[in-house]
Amino acid sequence: MTLTIGSKAPNFTAMTTKGMIHFHNWIGDHWCLFFSHPKDFTPVCTTELGAVARDMPEFERRGVKVIGLSVDPIEAHHRWKEDIEETQGVSLEYPLISDPELAVAKTYGMLPAQTEGVATDRTAMDNQTARSVFIIAPNKTIRAAITYPMTAGRNFTELLRVIDSLQMTDLHKVATPANWQRGEDVIILPALQDDAAKSAFPEGWTAPRPYLRFVADPVQ
């Protein structure tokens, strides 16, 4: 299965460190950050899981539920969770999916569908493409997807920025420019003609080009 922006996020049932979940039911009417790992007890992933735990107040403030996945048995997850808490100084309160049969990883295109074997027979390098992040909207569509190499830790501040952009542009006919941060000017969508834009943005905008119309952040 090839998943792209706009695809329906596949549903699944899986065991997690917080018990069994039915994915779509677990998301409910929230946004979701779903991120994966190629193996338990891997160093970069250990720091990432801790970083997300520290950022949980920011995700919660945005109405985002967070869930991780690693292709190892649940017993290993619970041991790894203890290591993460001891080395990163924060408790993991969000669930971590166990995927020992690689079913979820294959469903989400993180591993080829024809991949053979189970997690315990494979190394982190075998599963190196299971380093994906999916941002999923409340309607269960994939709104962003990024895959990272094993050597580059993910920047969750950047992922929060992407979520801010997605949530704002769902409410207003704008897009966010390069390196945008909350409170900075945004771009009026080209589909919104000037007459309609005057109604939506009565205070006006600046336009160095007719197709490039900047306006103040509508939710700052």
Salt bridges, closest charged atoms under 4 A:
ASP29 OD1 - HIS30 ND1 3.42
ASP40 OD2 - HIS77 ND1 2.72
GLU48 OE1 - HIS37 ND1 3.79
GLU48 OE1 - ARG131 NH1 2.63
GLU48 OE1 - ARG154 NH2 2.91
GLU58 OE1 - ARG61 NH2 2.92
GLU58 OE1 - ARG62 NH1 2.78
ASP72 OD1 - LYS39 NZ 3.18
GLU85 OE2 - LYS81 NZ 3.03
GLU93 OE1 - LYS18 NZ 3.59
GLU158 OE1 - ARG161 NE 2.70
ASP164 OD1 - ARG62 NE 2.64
ASP164 OD1 - ARG182 NH2 3.99
ASP170 OD1 - ARG143 NH2 2.88
ASP194 OD1 - ARG213 NH1 2.82
ASP217 OD2 - ARG182 NH1 3.12
